[in-house]
Amino acid sequence: MLDQLTRTITPDLITQAQTYFEYREMVKQLVLENKTTGPNQSEAYLEYTRMAAQRMHRWDKTAKVSPEMEELILGVPPQIWLVITEAWCGDAAQTIPYMNKLAEVNPKIQLRLVLRDENPELMEQYLTNGARSIPKLIALSPGLKKEYFTWGPKPQFLLDRQRAYKLDPQGLSSKEFTEGTHLWYARDKNQSLEKELMNRIKEIFPL
């Protein structure tokens, strides 16, 4: 993985990557222009982008970091959190705002975002079961020589739910399945994401 990192994750990539604020502003502007990121500019993807903007706005206001997680995050060494995403991605809209909350707790965490379809070589190295699933969080040392951990594209419960749906839809349409996913996010309130990130961080940086 170290050799792969030196080829695809470079200082230039991090420099050119967006901050969370820049990413949010880009998505807002895309919505105003009735556009989205990536090659698919269909009405469906434009609607996904509008919904993603609304969800990020809501989580920016309501997402909370638990006291335990705040204490843990404050103790981690400097690192870069690189996230592969797209403006239309529903899972990204549900999870990246919470990642930003964590980065706001500790200024040693540098959160940066890049677009999947503009970085195909990078995405190819972080596939999920062979799929270009996003978002994908990659935690790196400041010198880009070490990969601390990865997370994504969604909490384990949803990965299991998606796998079960593919085996047996049980009469649910794709639309109904997606609506159920976002209802789960709303009820979970980032608790599963927090727990999974907490476990990753504790494995790498034991107290």
N, C-alpha and C positions, 0 to 999 in steps of 0.2 A: 504493500500500500504506500510506503514511503516514496518509491520510485514513481508511482502513479501520481501522488500528490505533487511532486516537483514538476511533472509534465502539465497538469491541468489546473492546479490551484497555485497561482503565482501571485506575487505582490501586486502586479498590474491588475489582475482580476479583482483582488480585494479593493484596490484603490478605485476602480471603476464601478464596483458594486454600489447599490443604493443603500442609504440609511432607511430605517423604517419610515421616518417622516417623508423622505423623498419618494418612497414607494407609495405611501398613502396619497400623496399629492398627485403622483402619476395616475393612480387608479381614479381619483376624483376627476381629473382632466379627461381621461378616457371616457368616463361615463358622460360627461358634458358633450363630448364629441361623438357619442354613440359608436365607440370603438372598443376594442380590447387588445390584449397582447397576443402574440402568436399569429399563425397564418389563418386560423379559423375565425372568420368574422361573421359567422351566421347569427341570425336573430337569437337562437338558443344561447350561444356563447355571450352575446351582448347582455342577455337577461341574467346569465350567471354572474357576469361582472357587476351588474347593478346590484344584485343580491349580495355579492361579496363585499361591495363597498358599504352597504347597510350593516352587514354583520360586523365588519371591522369597526365601524363607527360605534356600534352598540358595545362591543367588547372593550374598546378603548375606554369607554366610560364605566363599565361594570366589572371587568375582570379584576380579581383580587388574588394576591399572593399570600399564602398562609404564613403565620409567624415562623413555623418550622422551616419552610422553604426559604423564607427571607434570611434566616440565620445561616442556612447552608450556603446560599448564593453569596452572601457577604464574605464567606471564608474561602471562596475559590480563587486560584491565581489568575492572572491576566489570560484572556483567550479570545479567539474570534469565533463567532457563531455565524457560519455561512449557510443561508437558506436558499434552496432552489425552489422556485415558485412560478406562478403565472397569475395574472389579474383575475381570471375567470374561475380559479380553483376554489371550490367550496370548502374543502378541508383546510386549505391554507388560510382562508378568511376566518375560520373558526379557531385556529391554533396560533398563528403568528402574532396576533395582538398580545396573547399571554406571554409568548417568548420575549416580546418587547418589554412587557412589565418587569420580567426578570432582569433584563439588561438595564432597565432604569434603576433597579435596586442597587446594582453594582456597576459602576462606570468602568471597571476592568473588563467587562464583557462588551465586546464590539460586535454588534449585530449588523450584518450586511446581507443584502438580498440580490440574487441574480435570477434572470429568467431562463427557464428550462430550454425553450426552443432557440434561444440565442447561444446556448452553451451545450450543444449535443454531446461533445466529448466528455464533459464533466458529468452530465446526466448518465451516460453509459456506464460510468464507474460507480453509480449509486442506484442501480436498479433494485426494484423490489420484486422478487420472484420473476425476474426477466422483464418486468414492466417499468415504464418511465413514470412511475407514480410520484406525485408531489402532494404536499411539500416534503422536502428532505432537509433536515438540519444536520450540519456537519460541524462539530466543535473541534477547533484547531489551536495549536500552540501559536503564540505571536509570531514566531519565526517560520511558520508553515511547515515545520519539519515533522510534526507529530499530530496524528489524529487522535483526539481524546475519546470521542464517542460519536455515534450518529443516532438520529431518531427520525421516524416518519415511515409512511406518509400520514398515519392516523393512529389513534390509540388502539391497543390490542383488541379491545372489545369489538371495535368496528371492523378490524381486519378479520376477526373470527366471524362476525356477522356477514361480512361480504363473501367470505369463503363458503359459508353455509347457504347463502342466497344463490350463488352460482350452481351449487349442487342441487338445490331444491327451492325454487322461487315461492312455493306454497301459495300460488295465486296472486302474489303481489306484483303489480306493474313496476317498471323501472322508476316511474315518477313517485309511486307510493313508497318504494324502498328508499329513495333519496330523501323524501320528506321525513321518513322515520329516522334517518341518519341525523338530520339537522335538529329534529326534536330531541334526540338523545344528547346532542351537543348542548342544547339549551338547558336541559335538565342536569347534565353532568357538571356544568359550570367550570370546566377545565380541571376538575379534580383528578381525573384519570391521567390527563397529560402531566399534571404536576407530579403525581406519584411516579410515573414512568421516568420523567426527567430526574427526579430526586434519586431514584434507584441508579440511573446511569451515572450521575455525578458522584454518588457515594462510592460506587465501584472504582472510579478513577481517582477520586480525592477522598480517601477514607479519613474520618475525623480522628 
